Amino acid sequence: MDQSMRELGIGDEGVRKRVRIMVESFYGRTASYMEALENKDNAALFEAFMRNIYGQSGEAVAIKALVHYMHEAVEGLAALPTSEILAGDVKFVAPKTELIRESASNG
């Protein structure tokens, strides 16, 4: 990332500033997602996705499906044996696209 910015002509101070902003954004988002997931607060997770991923213009159906997927992914990862994770043998659950279709058809 650092090298890419330098290739774009951004100087040392500019790189430092931009990387700091990106890191702060990443950790802030991670904290809000983790808190919502740990508290099983779907409304907070929905709001965080709306704000951080969709920029306040996302469709509720897609965001609800993402909230559902996050819970399933976390449960799936929690069920994996540590040995599989350490071996890099991690498989994520497939998103259930039928949830999006059902929600869309129900209005």
C-alpha positions as CSV (number, residue, x, y, z in Angstrom):
1,M,0.0,0.0,0.0
2,D,2.8,2.3,0.9
3,Q,4.6,1.7,-2.4
4,S,1.4,2.1,-4.4
5,M,0.9,5.6,-2.9
6,R,4.4,6.6,-3.6
7,E,4.0,5.5,-7.2
8,L,1.0,7.8,-7.4
9,G,3.3,10.6,-6.3
10,I,2.3,11.0,-2.7
11,G,5.1,12.1,-0.5
12,D,6.3,10.8,2.8
13,E,4.1,13.0,4.9
14,G,1.0,12.3,2.7
15,V,1.6,8.5,2.8
16,R,1.9,8.6,6.6
17,K,-1.3,10.6,6.9
18,R,-3.4,8.5,4.5
19,V,-2.2,5.2,6.1
20,R,-3.1,6.5,9.6
21,I,-6.6,7.4,8.3
22,M,-7.1,4.0,6.7
23,V,-5.9,2.2,9.8
24,E,-8.1,4.2,12.1
25,S,-11.1,3.5,9.8
26,F,-10.3,-0.2,9.7
27,Y,-10.1,-0.6,13.4
28,G,-13.1,1.6,14.0
29,R,-15.2,-0.5,11.6
30,T,-13.8,-3.8,13.1
31,A,-14.7,-2.6,16.6
32,S,-18.3,-1.7,15.6
33,Y,-18.8,-5.0,13.8
34,M,-17.4,-7.1,16.7
35,E,-19.4,-5.3,19.3
36,A,-22.6,-5.8,17.3
37,L,-21.8,-9.5,16.7
38,E,-20.9,-10.2,20.3
39,N,-24.1,-8.5,21.5
40,K,-26.2,-10.1,18.8
41,D,-27.4,-6.6,18.0
42,N,-28.7,-6.9,14.4
43,A,-29.8,-3.3,14.4
44,A,-26.3,-2.0,15.2
45,L,-24.8,-4.4,12.6
46,F,-27.3,-3.2,10.0
47,E,-26.4,0.5,10.8
48,A,-22.7,-0.2,10.7
49,F,-23.0,-1.9,7.3
50,M,-25.3,0.8,6.0
51,R,-22.8,3.5,7.0
52,N,-19.5,1.7,6.1
53,I,-20.3,-0.4,3.1
54,Y,-23.3,1.1,1.4
55,G,-22.7,4.8,2.3
56,Q,-26.3,5.3,3.5
57,S,-27.8,4.3,0.1
58,G,-28.0,0.5,0.4
59,E,-31.1,-1.5,-0.1
60,A,-32.4,-2.9,3.2
61,V,-32.8,-6.4,1.6
62,A,-29.1,-6.7,0.8
63,I,-28.0,-5.3,4.1
64,K,-30.3,-7.7,6.0
65,A,-28.9,-10.6,4.0
66,L,-25.3,-9.5,4.9
67,V,-26.2,-9.3,8.6
68,H,-27.6,-12.8,8.4
69,Y,-24.5,-14.0,6.5
70,M,-22.2,-12.5,9.1
71,H,-23.9,-14.4,11.9
72,E,-23.6,-17.7,9.9
73,A,-20.0,-17.0,9.0
74,V,-19.1,-16.4,12.6
75,E,-20.9,-19.5,13.8
76,G,-19.2,-21.5,11.1
77,L,-15.7,-20.2,11.9
78,A,-16.3,-20.8,15.7
79,A,-17.1,-24.5,14.9
80,L,-13.9,-25.1,13.1
81,P,-11.2,-27.0,14.9
82,T,-8.1,-24.9,15.7
83,S,-5.9,-27.3,13.8
84,E,-7.8,-26.6,10.5
85,I,-7.6,-22.8,11.1
86,L,-3.8,-23.0,11.8
87,A,-3.4,-25.2,8.7
88,G,-5.2,-22.6,6.6
89,D,-8.0,-24.9,5.8
90,V,-10.8,-22.4,6.4
91,K,-14.0,-22.6,4.4
92,F,-16.7,-19.9,4.7
93,V,-20.3,-20.8,4.5
94,A,-22.0,-19.9,1.2
95,P,-24.3,-16.9,1.3
96,K,-28.0,-17.9,1.1
97,T,-29.1,-15.9,-1.9
98,E,-32.7,-17.2,-1.5
99,L,-33.0,-14.8,1.5
100,I,-32.4,-11.9,-0.8
101,R,-35.0,-13.2,-3.3
102,E,-37.5,-13.9,-0.6
103,S,-37.1,-10.5,1.0
104,A,-37.3,-8.7,-2.3
105,S,-40.5,-10.5,-3.3
106,N,-42.1,-9.8,0.1
107,G,-41.4,-6.1,-0.3
